[in-house]
């Protein structure tokens, strides 16, 4: 067994572990999770007011 084949096998094992961890902890949506009932969801709240524009204040200067 050459070092290249050992490295390939170890690389495949590490890749499989990373793939399993990504599926287990990643955001996949509802896959593997119970569906939320529609009646329990929070009602939509009003959007907050738009913040005042920021930047330099330009005022007219009398002559």
C-alpha positions as CSV (number, residue, x, y, z in Angstrom):
1,X,0.0,0.0,0.0
2,X,1.5,3.3,-1.0
3,X,1.3,6.5,0.9
4,X,-1.0,7.9,-1.9
5,X,-3.6,5.2,-1.5
6,X,-3.5,5.6,2.3
7,X,-4.0,9.4,1.9
8,X,-6.9,8.8,-0.5
9,X,-8.6,6.5,2.0
10,X,-8.1,8.9,4.9
11,X,-9.3,11.8,2.7
12,X,-12.5,9.8,1.8
13,X,-13.1,9.1,5.5
14,X,-12.7,12.8,6.5
15,X,-14.9,13.9,3.6
16,X,-17.6,11.4,4.7
17,X,-17.4,12.8,8.3
18,X,-17.7,16.4,7.1
19,X,-20.7,15.5,4.9
20,X,-22.5,13.8,7.7
21,X,-21.9,16.8,10.0
22,X,-23.1,19.2,7.3
23,X,-26.3,17.2,6.9
24,X,-26.9,16.9,10.6
25,X,-26.2,20.5,11.5
26,X,-26.9,22.4,8.3
27,X,-29.9,24.4,7.4
28,X,-31.8,22.0,5.1
29,X,-35.3,23.3,5.9
30,X,-37.9,20.8,7.2
31,X,-35.9,17.7,6.3
32,X,-35.8,15.5,9.4
33,X,-37.7,18.0,11.5
34,X,-41.4,17.9,12.5
35,X,-43.6,20.4,10.6
36,X,-44.8,23.4,12.5
37,X,-48.6,23.7,12.8
38,X,-50.0,26.8,11.1
39,X,-52.1,27.9,14.1
40,X,-49.0,28.2,16.3
41,X,-47.1,30.7,14.1
42,X,-46.8,34.3,15.4
43,X,-48.9,36.9,13.7
44,X,-47.1,39.3,11.3
45,X,-45.9,42.5,13.0
46,X,-45.9,45.9,11.4
47,X,-42.6,46.9,9.8
48,X,-40.7,49.5,11.8
49,X,-40.6,53.1,10.6
50,X,-37.8,53.9,8.2
51,X,-34.9,55.6,9.9
52,X,-34.1,59.2,9.2
53,X,-31.7,59.7,6.4
54,X,-28.1,60.1,7.5
55,X,-25.4,62.2,6.0
56,X,-24.3,65.8,5.8
57,X,-26.9,68.4,6.5
58,X,-27.0,71.1,3.8
59,X,-28.6,74.4,4.8
60,X,-29.0,77.6,2.8
61,X,-26.8,80.4,4.1
62,X,-28.2,83.9,3.7
63,X,-26.0,86.5,1.9
